[in-house]
Amino acid sequence: MSFKISKVNYFYCSVIDQPGEGHKLLSQLESSGVNLLAFTAIPVGPERTQLTLFPQSSDKLITLAKQANLTLDGPHPALLVTGDDELGALAEIHQKLFEVKVNVYASNGVADGTGGFGYILYVRPEEYDRAISALEV
């Protein structure tokens, strides 16, 4: 199976849950040259949405946050897996982590429809070094 695993950082921020807030933040990221490797948004109550940002450059995101008065929680470590969408690709990754007793406490992924996939793995900070060693990152 062909895939690449990269160490990435992610940051949380929270916005008011109303039309245009995602566009506002994503436009600020674009105009500041902040490229995202991944992005998720989930509701965290009736009036707030939590955004999880995986920047290509943590420094650029931190600079933008200071300029825009945006409160970030992070950086936090994660793993980004990209590769060929083949049957069993994720099972192989999880098997390696299981063998060294690393718990994946959250994950999300998507196939791109053209034969590739992206997958984010969240492991506890105290298990991160074991995870990257087991996955040969």
N, C-alpha and C positions, 0 to 999 in steps of 0.2 A: 504494500500500500504506500502511496506517495502522499506525504503531508509534511508540513513545516510547523514547528512549535516555537513561538516567540514569547519572551518575557514582556509583559505590558503593565502599565499602571492605569488605574482608573480613579475617577473622582466622582463624588456625589454632589448634586446641588438640588435645590427645591425651588419650584416656581408655582405661582398661582395657577390653578387649573381653569384657564379660560382661553378662548380662541386667540391665536397669535403669539402666545408666549414661547412655544417651541420655535416658531419662525424667527422671533426676535433674537433668541439665543443663538440659533444656528446661523443667522445672518451676521451676528457679531463675530462668531468663530470664523466664518468665511472671510470677512473683511480684515480680520487680524492674522490671517494665514494659518489658523489652527486646523490641521487636518485630523479628522477622527478615523480611527481604525474600526471602532464599533460605538454603538449608541443604543441605549434603551431608555424607555420612559414608562413608569408605572404609577398608578394612583396610590397615594398614601393618606387618603382621607377624602372627605367630600369636597375640599377646596384646594388641595395641593397635589402636585405631581413631582415625583422624584426622578431626576434625570441622572443617568450614569454615563459618563463620558470617558472614552478610551482614546486619549490623544496620541498622535504619533510623537509629539514633543510635549512632555509635561511642562517644561519651562515656558513654552509659548502660552499654554493654557493658564498657568499660574500668573503670568504677566497680564494677560487679558482680564483675568478675574480681578486683579488688583485695580486695573484701570476702570473696569465696569462696576466696581463695588459688588462683585458676585462672591458669595460665601461658598467655598468648596470644602468638602471633607475628603481628604486624601493627601498624598497618593497612597493607594493600596495596591498590592501586587496581584496579578492574575496571569493566566496563560492564554494565548491566542493560538488556536490551531487552524490552519488553512490547508486545503489539499483537495485531492480527487475524491469525489463523492462515490465511495465504494462500499458495498455491503460489509459491515463489520469494522469500519474504520474507527468509530468511537469505542466499540467494545475493546479493541486492541489497546487503546490509550488508557481506558479505565482498568483493564487487566494489569497493566504495568504499575499503575498507582495502587491498586489493591494489594499487589505483591509486596509493596513496601509500607503498607498500612497507612496510606494517605487518603483522607476522606475528601471527596469532592462535595462541598456543602451546597453549591449552586452551580448551574451552568445554563447556557442557552446557545442555540445555534440555528443555522439556516443553510439550506442547499440553494445554490444560485440558479438552478434550472438548466445550466449548461455543463454540468459534470463536476462542479466544484462545491466546496462547503466552507463555512467559517464557524468556529465553535469557541466559546469563552468558557474557561474553567476557573472557578473560584475555589481556592484551597486556603486553609488557615495559615496565617503568617508563620507560625511555628513549624508548619509542615512544608513550607514553600521550597526550602533547599532540598529536602528529600524528593519532592515532586520533580524539580528540574533535573536532579541527578538521575532519577529513574527514567525520565523521558529523554535524557541526553540532550538537554537544551543548552 
